[in-house]
Amino acid sequence: MVGASVADAADSASLSRGVAHLATLRGMTRTIAQRELRNENAKVIDAVTAGETFIVTRNGEPVAELRPVRSGRRTFISREEVAALAKAGVRIDRHQFRTDLDRVMDQGL
């Protein structure tokens, strides 16, 4: 009976890893303690490089989000570029703008 429970535990752990991996693929985040980040730094960074996102906690309270950097997306637009766009009379579709914002912004923060 003890052997069966050890096998069941191993199957459960394997399933848990599979579910965690599947959840990550769907955009969910993993929560890790600051100590785990410190002790498993290389593994966590490898996971982030692979696309995973982590919420880091200290004493059970979320303190940081660790996620991959989006390549190819600018985060800064110069004043001159904004002025040139305004001068050109570029129209922004407010519905598309809102859809884009909702897609990239985490409303849960």
Buried (B, 14 or more C-beta within 10 A) or exposed (E): EEEEEEEEEEEEEEEEEEEEEEEBEEEEBBEBEEEBBEEEEEEBEEBBEEEBBBBBBEEEEEEEEBEEEEEEEEEEEEEEEEEEEEEEEEEEEEEEEEEEEEEEEEEEE
